[in-house]
Amino acid sequence: MSLVIKPGSAEPGFSHDVSRDAPALPDEPASMPAIVNFESELKKSSTDASSASSPDAVFQALESCLVEQQDFHRLFDAKLIRVRYQLGLPITQPTSLKSVPPEHDAAFRAAYTQAAREVGHLFLAAGQLPDAWAYLRTIHEPQPVRDAIERRISELIPEPGPQIDELLNLALYEGAHVVEGLKLLLKMNGICNTVTAMGQLLPQMSPQERRQAAAVLVQTIYSDLLHNVQRDVERRKPLLTPVSSLRELITGREFLFAEGGYHVDVSHLHSIVSFARHLERSDPELRLAIELAQYGAQLAEPLRYPADVPFDDYYVANQHFLQAVAGVDVDEALAYFIERLNQEPDLNDKRMIAFVIVDLGQRVGQVNRALEAAAPFVSRLEDPNGFSFTAFCVDAGRCDVLEAAARENDDVLAFATAQLAKGRQHS
């Protein structure tokens, strides 16, 4: 029997497909100390012969024995056997919810959560972070493991080995602390692997995680690029006055880019400028990202890799976007993307551009202008896990736009939602 944590589930299930270490058979020498220990604990908790076999005494002795052995997986089972026994339920397959009748469901789930919490913290205290994560993630209490990962990484000597591999797997690929995992990967394996990993993990990351990770990578590549450009300029002009920004270094120095010149891996630059669109106005790295885009815009054309519209003129478009987020030339940036929308002949590409306009308009406080331009192309977008045109209009207080789009699309649900939301706004 084994505890199986189902991805995205609030509850583990019990399965025979994957097994934990089974207890040794009674005739094996290794099994005797556990049984002897159990019987000893049972005697300690008993005051007379009649109490020795009472259920409470058995459970107390069982749990004490399992804690002493640090067999926390089976301790979880034991705690659920106890609650099942108390509720008059079958005591086999203790973690299964299938045999729990409706009248006992709430009590069993509460006991389940408490048992997972206790066992998770026991694993945490024992330094077994992956096992702790399996339990605490299941009950949606990830923070203690996240804190432990931060402490472990701060104390760890960054040398390759099983400890590093375990931490990277837990933090990155099990999602326990993606940002700290990316920082560790950057320290251990460098920027190339880290950029690749972030690109792969981006869809699973929260907006805050994307923002924090983007800041780390922007800082890293900016520092490298600034250093490399500074050295190139000093090599050509030894008496260079010290400068503090990439913008200062490249302004008026077109020779830096002559004959396909570049100073950092351009594929890394391309990816990190894209990640930088997750930054917010208050992030100091946003200014650095704008300078990265300005540098990229001066690279030779073969080094300026295009992307999907409206970022096909990659660094120019990103410069407009990032500057607008920073509060610089907002009207010019929106005009740039709206013009791209008006000129684009392909309907699918129009939708992509319209989505960028809506996103940017929301972030720079120009929702009305963005909706006027983009609404016809995003009015049917209703992703329960992503962008919702209905939610966007309601949150922006533009039920009139939602109502007009609903009429255009003959969408009675959206139309009714607009009517109800409008009534709330006026009440």
C-alpha angles and dihedrals in degrees: 000000000000144000109249117194108210113215111251092005126126091215137045119232130213119246141170092209095084118033134205118213105296118225113263118260116262093251093057115095092227091064097058100073091055093050092044089049091050092051090047092052090047091055091048092055094046124086096185141004094271095055094048093083099035114127092241091053092048093050093046092050092044094051093044090051094049092047091051090050090045087231091149097162091062090041086063089053091048093053091052092046087056094053092044090053091049091050093047093245129139109282096209120093088020100188096051119108094196096090095044111106119220095255091060098037097097094047092048093048091050091051090045091054093047092048091049090049093051094045092044091055091047089055089046092053089049090054093244097134100171091055091045089051092053091061103034094045089053092058092042095249101123100146099088090055092045090052091048091051090053091051093045093050093047091052098041124103103231098238124133114259146104094298092057092044092051092049094048092049093048097043099040112024099031089042097233094137112350097178094052089044091054090048090052092046090050090052094046105034106017136237099306096063091039094054090048092049094049091049089054096044098042096097091056096045124098119239090255092050091050090050094049094045092047090053091054094050094044090053091048099049093039091055092048093046094046090051094048095047091046090054092048093051093045090051089057097035110027094184094059115152109238113260131193104209140053090229091060092048097052099038109110093358103106089154088078089071099037118128092010096308118176136163106204137032101287094208089058090048091051093052097044094050086055091050089050090070086078091065122103131223093260093056113103088210090068091077089051091050091053089054090049089055090048090052092047092051089063096053118109112273096253088058095051099083113202124230136194117305132310087028096053089111082053111191096031092053093044091049090055092048097046094044090052091051087052090052095252121131092344095165091049092051094050090046089052094055094040089053089050088052093051093048097046112102098190115087096211091050089048089057091052092050091045091054091053090050092051092047093048093044091054093049095049098041097253100114095140095055091045093050093049090057102034108031097092090057102042101034092104096049109113111156111167089207098038141014117002118187090200093053091044093054094044093047090048092050091242101128087145090065091047091049093049092049091048090054091048092050095038087234107160094183093055090043092053090046090054091051093050094044091048090053090053092050092054097043 
